[in-house]
Amino acid sequence: MANSLEKPPIWFWIVSVIALIWNGMGVHGYISQAYKTKSFTDNYTVEQIEIMDSMPAWYTALFAIAVFSGVLGCLLLLLRKKVAKTILILSFLAAAVMMIYFLFIVDLKGVDFSQNKIFSYAVLVFALFLVWFSSHSAKKDWIS
């Protein structure tokens, strides 16, 4: 028996494209940080960059997993594949562990990261929203 999909509303496509752009910006941020581009280093003080450079390798790996799985999950949403939910859960979990470490565990040595902290909460909220959105889309049979 063929699996019949419901036609998603226009807002499904809008949200999916915005989410892809958001996660694409995350990939750009990861690449900029990994390769220490001028646009990256211009946005931080020497002390902030030293703190970021001292983060453990697993933290950097989680950053990569969070953003690349976020992009993949959003592409899968646009392709209307249910596996998007699993991939977006992976993205959320990687981001959550990473942000918990950054927000509550790592010693920032008194260096001000207040803007990064605000952004960290936004990242978590949006990643959690995408888990809900993919789950909702699956329940509505917009993705299979």
Buried (B, 14 or more C-beta within 10 A) or exposed (E): EEEEEEEBEEEBEEBBEEBBEBBBEBBBBBEBBEEEEEEBBEEBEEBBBEBBEEBEEEBBEBBBBBBBBBBBBBBBBBEBBBBBBBBBBBBBBBBBBBBEBBBEEBEBEEBEBEEBEEEBEEBBEBBBBBBEBBBEBBEEBBBE
